[in-house]
Amino acid sequence: MTFYQGLIPSLQAEGVTVRVIEGSACHAAADNSRRMTNGVSVEMLELDRLLRWHARFGQFAAVPGLRRHLAAAWAIWEQAGFGEDADIVEACDWGLLFVPPAIEAKRPLVVQCHGSVGQIGQHDPIAGEETQDILTRLLEAAVLATADTIQTSSRAEVAYWRSETGREASMTRPAWDAPSGPPPREIGDRGLVVGRVQRWKGPQVVCEALGRMGGRAPLIDWVGRDTAWGRRDGSTSAHLAAAYPGVWGEKIVRHVPIAPEEVRRLQSGALFNLVPSTWDAFNFTAVEALASGRPTIVSGGAGASELIEDGVNGFIFPSGDSEMLAAAIDRVLSASAGRLADIGRAAQETVRRVLNPASVAAQRLAIYRRTIDGFGGLPAGSIHGPAAEVCRPADYPPSNDGAFLNQVPLRTLVRHVAGRLGRKAFPSRPLAGVR
């Protein structure tokens, strides 16, 4: 809803009725609870529905992550009434949520690409999930090639999906209605990163940059939850503490996640905001930082960097380049308070102009109309080739869930179980640098 909360009110103002269902393989509610977000009613994916669909995808027992994503996608599609009451359906690429409406082709479909499961697998590989990542990318490319419209938020993502699917995607910036509030009474002397502590969010690049800077390096607060590094029971925070002693937990101080209004307060009072992602489909934290009025340093790996003119409304450094990140931080540290304020105001103006909700809504309505006008439709149950057939439930008996293990040598199974039991008995996941 971070993406849609600025857009939907403007669509509603144009007479569009919008139904929002939020959920994924990782996010469902037992009571189908609803909440209001910026005046928009959001319903949750029903947990019981998700579990029922999960039981029907036993053929994916060997790739449990893919199984959960497909189950969630079909559960949401069923909860949406299979689109029967909609003139057009918009589905996210993440979690394969676009798969059921794409292969059933009952309603015109726009797939909004925010960063897919396959992309995340490329940028944040986890040991033992390589086959799952390859299968996911193959399914994403095959099914997206059949969708009516693919839409992204950055030119970089347009290029990515062109190479993956062999077709064009449209590029429309997201809408952002920046909340207004009084300016901070004083500006701090620390940098700020808001985001998960995750490989492709670039914490290692920041550690290397601050290590290069030595004694002139500023303190940086990092607000966000820890994630896995390399394996599911690994910790990115622990990896960074071991790889960059004296930096992670010292120069970079990690804080647990906080409420959005508190994030806005910190961003508006930071010496600078930093988005160091080595890759990001767009990155809303960058937009929030630009809207805060403080100077923002953004990696060229984040799609939101396309909003920035270096040195005018923010600063850009090449993705993964710690030397250039150190240079960008030095540019901020050496600039006068007045110049930094000017850059912050220019960033706010960019957000107001480029991400204006009414303008973005008009662009998206035009895309919806083109998609509806070009929709040919297919008979119910139509299949776009083998990939679509693979993505449908097979209703295997639950007793077959472990059948794939018969292909694994017993010695390998015993060794794996012994190692897994040892890790369960003696877990080690220190949360270094948490305040």
N, C-alpha and C positions, 0 to 999 in steps of 0.2 A: 504493500500500500504506500510505501515511500514514493514509488514511481507514479502511482495513480492519484494520490490524494490532491495534487494540484490540478489534475486534468479533469476528473469526473465532474466536479461542480460546474465547470465551464461547458461540458457536454450537456449536462442537465439544463443549463441555462438556454441551450439551443433546442430544448424539447426532447432530448434523447433520454429514454428510460434505461438505466444501467443496473444490472444485477451483478454483484461481485461475490465470488466464492473464493476463499483463500485457503490454501492447504497444500500439502506435499507429502512425500514419503516420511518426512521428519516432523510434520506439523498437522495434527488433527485434534478434534475436541470430542469429548464423550457426549456432550449435551447439545451439539449443534448451536453453540452460543453465537450471538451476534454482538457486534460492538459498533459504535459510531466513530468514524475517522474523518475529520474535517467535513462533517455533515453527511457522510456517506455511510449507509448501512452495509456492513461486511459480515457475511455468514461464513462459518468455519466448515471445513470438510469433516464429515461425521466419522468418528473413529470406528464404529461398528461396521460401517460401509467399507471403509478401507481394509479392515481385517477380512471381510468376506471376499473381497476381490483378491487380496493377497493369497488366500487359500486356493484360488483358481489358477494361479501362475506357478504351479509346482514344477513345470518344465524348466524354470530358471533357478532351481534350488542351488545350482553350482555358482551362480552369480547373484547373490542375495540383494546387493544394492540395486541392480537393474530390475530385479523382481519387485522390490518395494516401489520403485519409481513408476513402473508400468501399472501396478495395482492402484497407486494413488491417482494416476492419470485417468484410469477408467472409472474409479470411484467418484471423482469430481465430475466427470462427464455424465455419469448416471445421475448424480445429485442435481445436475443442471438440466435434467429432463432430456438429455441428449440433444439439447439445443432447440427443442420443438417450438418454444415460444419466442425465439430470437430471430431478428432480421440478419444479424451478423454476430459471429463469435470471435472474441480475441483471447488467445491463449499464450502463455509464456513458453519460452524454449526450455527454461530450467525445469528439471524433473520430468522431462518428456511429456509435459501437460498438453502439448499440442497434438500428440500422436492419435488419440481416439477421434477428435473432430476432423483431423486431416484424412485419415483412412476411411472414415465413414462418409465424409463429404455430403452431409445432410444440409449444412448451412454454409454460407460464405465464411471464410476463415482468414483472420489476420494473425500471424504468429509474431509476437513481440520478443525480440532477442535481447535478453538481459545478461547473458552469460550462461551457457548450457552446461549440463553435467559432463559432456564429452570435453568441452573446453577446459573445465576445471581439472579433469583427469590429466589433460596434457600439461597443465601448468603446476599441478600439485600431485604428482604421482605417489601412490601408496603401494608398498610392497604387497604382492599377492592379488592385486586388483587390476593387473595389466590387461588380462583377457576381457574383463568387464568393461574397461575403458575403451578398448578397441571396438567391441560389439556396440557399445553405446554410440560412439562416433559414426559407425556404419549405419545404424538405425536412424540417427539424427539426419544424416546427409540424405539417405534414401527417402525418408518421409517428408522432410522439408522441401525436397525437390518437387513434391506434388501439391504443396499448400498453395492456396490462392494468392496470398500476399505474405512476403517476409518483410519485416520492418525492424530497423535497428536505430540506435541513438548516436552512432559515430561512423565516420568514414572508414575507420579501420575495421569495424565490424562488417560493413558492407563488403569490403575486400575479402575478409575471411570467409564469409558465407558464399561469396561468388566462387572462391576456390574450392570450397567443400561440396557445393551442390551443382555448380555449373550454370547457375541462374542468377538473376539480378535481385537485389534487395533494395528497398527504399530506405532513405535516411531521414528521420524526423526527430528533432530534439525533444526531450521530455519537457513537460510543463513544471514550473516551479513558482509557487506563490510564497515568496519569502515573508515569514512573519516579522512584523515590525516591533520594535522595542527601543527603550532608551539606550544610548551608547554606554559602554562601560566607563566607570569613573576613572579607572587607570588601566594602563597596559602593562602586562607582566613582562618578565625577562626570559620566558621559557617558550620553546616550540611545542606544538601539539599535533599528535596523530590520533585520529579516531578510526578504528577499524579492527577487524580480527587480527590476532597475532598468527599470521599464516604465511607460508612461503611466498606466494605470489603477491601478497600485500607489501612485500619488500622490506621486512624488518632487518634482514641481513645486510641490505644495501645501506640502511641508515647506520647500523653498527660500524660498517667499514668506513663510511664517510666521517663519522665522529672520531673514529680511531685515527684517521688521517689528520684531522684538525688538531688533535692533541689538546693542549691547555686552553686553546681559544674556543673549543667546542661548547655550545650552550647545552643546558639541560633540556631534555625533551620528555614530555609526558605522553604515554601511549595508552589510550583508553580502548579496551576491547578484550574479548574472551580469548583464551588460549585454544589452539587447535592441534591436530596431529601433525607430526613431521616424519615423513618416510614410512611410518607404519601406524596402524590404528591405535596402538597403545603407546605411541610416542608423544612427545610434547615439544611444540615449537619453542615455547619459553625456556624449557630446560635445555634444548639444543643451543639456543642463543647464549644462555648463561655460560655453557661450557665452551662454546666457540669464541665468544667475545667477552672474556672476564674483564671487569673494570669498565665495561661499556653498558651491556645489558644488565639492568638492575642497579646501575650507578649513574651513568650519563643518561640512560633511557630508563625511565621509571614507569612500570606498567601499573595500570589501575583497572579495576573491574568495570564492566559496562555500567553506564548511568542513563538517566532519563533524557529524552531528546531536548527538553528545555534546558537541562543542565549542560548538555553538549553545546547548545547555542551560546550559553553564557561563557563557557570556556573558550570557544572559538573566537568570540568577539573581543576577548581580553588577552588572547595569546600574542606573543611577540610575532610569531608567524605560524601559519598552519601548513602541514606537510602531508602530501599524498604520494608515498613512495612506491606504489604498485608497479611491479614488473609487467603486469598485464591487468587490465580491467575493462570490461565491455563499455562501461561509462564511468561510474563511481559517483554516487550522490553525495558522499562526504565532501568531495571536491566542490560541488555546487553549494552545499551548505557553508563551506569555508569561504568561498568567493562572496557569498551573500552576507557574510559576517562583517565585512568592511576591513578585515585585516589582510595583510599580504599572504598569498598562498603559493607554495612551491609544489608543483605537480610533475610527476614522472610522465614522459612521453608515452609510456606504456598504457596509461589510462585514457580512455576515450574522451573524458572531460577535458583533457589537455588541449583539445581542438578549440576550446572556448578562449584560450589564453594567447595573448600577444606578449611575448617575453619582454619583461621590463616595463610594460605599459599597464597591464591589469593583473599581473602575476608573474611567476617565474617558472620556466620549464627546464628540466634536465633530461638527458637521454636515459631511457629505461635501463636500469641495472648498473648505471655508471656512477660508482661511489665518488670518484674524483670530481665529476661535474656536479654531483649533489653537494659536496663540500664547498665547491666554488659558489653555488647558488646560495647556500647558507651564509657564506662570507659576504655576498652582495647584500643580503638583508641586514646583516650585522653592521655593515659599513654605511648603510643608507641613513639619512636623517629621518627623524620622526615625521616631519612634514611630508617627505617623499613617500614614505610607507603609507601614510594616510591617503595621499593622492592615489596610489596604486590600489588601495582598498576600495576607495570610492569608485574608481573606474571598473573594478571587478563587480561591484554591486550594480552598476549601470548595465554591464554586460548581461548579468543574470536577468535583470528586469526586461531588457530588450529582446534577448535571444530566446529566453524561456518563458515569455509572457503567456499565461494560461489561455487567454482568449485567442491569441494568434495560433498557438499550437493546436488548440481544439479545432479551429477552422481547417488547419492542414490535415488533421486526422479524420475529420468528417469527410473531406474530399477523398481521402484514401478509402474510407469505408464505402462511399458511394461508388467509386470505381470498382471496388472488389465485388460489391453486390451486383452492379451492372454486368460484370464479366463472368458471373458465376453460372456455370453450365449445369452443375448438379449431376449426381450419379444415383442409380437405384440404391435403395437401402441395402447395406451389407456388401457393397462393392469393395473390391480389394485391389489396391495398387501394387500388384506383384508380391513376390515372396516376403519382402520386408514387412509388409502390412500383415501378412498371415502370421509371421513370427510374433508380432506385437499383440496378437489376440490371445485370450486365455485358452488353455488347452484342457483345463479341468482334470489334471492328472490326480490319481488317488494320493492322499497324504502319505500313505505308506511308501510311496516311491520317492519322497523328497531326498533321501540319502542314497538313492541308487547309483548316482554318479561316483560315489566313493569306492564302488567296486572296481573302478578303473585305476585307483591309486594303490601302489604297492603297500602291503601291510607294514613293512619296516618304516616307510615314510610316514604312515599314519601314526604309528606308535611314537616315533620321534617327535612329530608335531604335537600330539596330545600331551606328551611329557613336558615339552617346552612351554606349551600354553598353560598347563596347570601350574608350572613354576612361576610364570609371570602373574597369574591370578593370585597365587599365595603370597608373592613378594612384589607388589606393584611399586613402581618408582616414577612418580610424575610430579616433581617439585614445581611449584609456581613461582619461579624466580622473579624478583623485582615487583611483586604485587604490593600495592599500598591500599 
